[in-house]
Amino acid sequence: MDTIFLDAPNLGELEKQYLLKCVDSTFVSTAGPFIPEFEARFARYVGTKRAVSTQSGTAAIHLALHELGIGPGDEVIVPLITFIASVNPVTYVGATPVFVDIDPSSWNMIPELVERAITKKTKAILPVHIYGNPCDMDAITEISQRHGIPIIEDATESLGASVHGRRTGTFGSMACFSFNGNKVITTGGGGMITTNDEKLADHMKFLVNQARDESKGYYHPEIGFNYRMTNLEASLGLAQFERLPDFLQKKRRYMEIYREILTGVKGIEFQEEYPDSISSWWLSSIKINHPTKDLPQIQKELKEKGIPTRRIFVPITEFPPYEKYKKEEYPNSYELYEKGLNLPSSTLNSEEQAEFVARSIVDVIEA
């Protein structure tokens, strides 16, 4: 059987065509026509007035926090289970991350715990649509509006996901996306901020270019950032964007196959969508409750069959810089870490390979 990939990018002739077009234009750096075109198309797809490209998803979150004026003495509520890039930018601006436990079914932050964590210092709520699965945005939005606390959506894994037919990336004051090599679409690196606030978008567009007032030459009235996307990256993004519907369809089909074969197998639970929500299924994931085999052993046996897997993200407070922020036990997060597994989800894989993965999991668990 051909190589099975966990989350490798899917690149081909269309991407080559766009990249060659960019090279031929000679606009390969941070100026050129591909960047505004990518931003405009992205905003139209998501359903916001504006989109501002950045050098990474991490940069997008950092810039969004900075734009809201969040700094020392402020608190930002975040889920304990997420990639470290959701939380590091909170410390970049000098604020304090306040961690909440996750729902054992959706694996997303629990709204009731979000509200309980709010203090006079809370300046933002940062929900993460983990592995592409949307949070309970109805409840989180209601909490945000009632307390007057803005939402910054971490939609870095959820491009194409939706709630009530409304795409993720449209619920907060701002939302942040990632185009890292393993995401739903890739620009090699890169990120995007979406917003309906024209003033915020204009100012962030200014800040990503070192806060340079081009009407006055090299004049910088504020401290800015070198967070610009390159024209080369944007050209790659435009090519990938054309293929997005196919990518999303494949990812959803992989999850359907995993469910068809693994549902009913003792010890297996799936990450579940909320009602009226549609996940992008960036990474199809399961929980395995096995009486004798731990996850490393299960992973080892799957690897011997040519199947790559990955553990769920480590709870953030397990990392030395964040140990001091651990205020409770977070039982759901730790259980998910002990039992959760990401399955092969690259769009390079075939349906037959997904079936092979699922049947191999059955063999390993029931052996």
Summary of the structure (lengths in Angstrom):
residues: 367
radius of gyration: 20.7
end to end distance: 22.1
largest distance: 71.2
contacts: 1295
relative contact order: 0.18
helix: 42%
strand: 16%
